Amino acid sequence: MAIARDEAARAEILARLAASRAELRDIFEPSPVANGAAGEGASLDEFPRSRTVQMLMSGRGLGTLGALAAGLIVARPALALRLLRMLPTGALGRMLLVRVVTAMRQSGKRRPG
């Protein structure tokens, strides 16, 4: 009798867990059609696929990251330096350099003459 009750409780817990996982999957990985993003630029085949990374790579995201970094430097400079040492600064510097050079090339093409 106790075994049957334990198994029923376990089955109920597993069912709730499965439902919870399905809800989380819907929240974190919505289908493009349900999200309305089917015709809005980024598809699942494009890079970056993550909405978080897409936001961070946009102009608003970079501004947000810059403000966050400036706030961290002002509030806790020692922590900011420790975190900076953990970053792959060479790769980040290379990425920034490529962005600057690309922006300069594009602005040069836009100018008449």
Protein Blocks (a to p, Z undefined) as FASTA:
>chain_A
ZZmmmmmmmmmmmmmmmmmmmmmmmmmmccfklnopmmnopafkbccfblklmmmmmmkl
mmmmmmmmmmmmmmmmmlmmmmmmmpcfklmmmmmmmmmmmmmmmmmmmpgZZ
